[in-house]
Amino acid sequence: MTTPSINLLSGAIKYIKATIGVGLEKEDVIKKRYTICEGCEHMTKQKKFLSQTNVELKKLGKCSLCGCFLMKKIVLKNEKCLDGRW
Ligand code: SF4
């Protein structure tokens, strides 16, 4: 079963790929990273907001180890988790 957050991520990935198209990871890798970061104690400032359909969605915040914005970090090729989780 997919969550609203994963569905949101799929849409965001397609948008970014269509816009930029280069240097991005495969969708399954990005989703795996999202799930790992979502449950990590180093992930901060997770935001909750309502979509246009009033479904609550979650957007990853920053990583307290590397300081990166995770919604950008997880989609880029050659990025690594400093804690070795992905
Ligand atoms: S990049 Fe690594 S350390 Fe940072 S939030 Fe994600 S899993 Fe945690």
Boltz pocket constraint, residues with backbone or C-beta under 6 A from the ligand:
constraints:
  - pocket:
      binder: B
      contacts: [[A, 33], [A, 36], [A, 37], [A, 40], [A, 41], [A, 42], [A, 43], [A, 62], [A, 63], [A, 64], [A, 65], [A, 66], [A, 80], [A, 81], [A, 82], [A, 83], [A, 84], [A, 85], [A, 86]]
      max_distance: 6.0
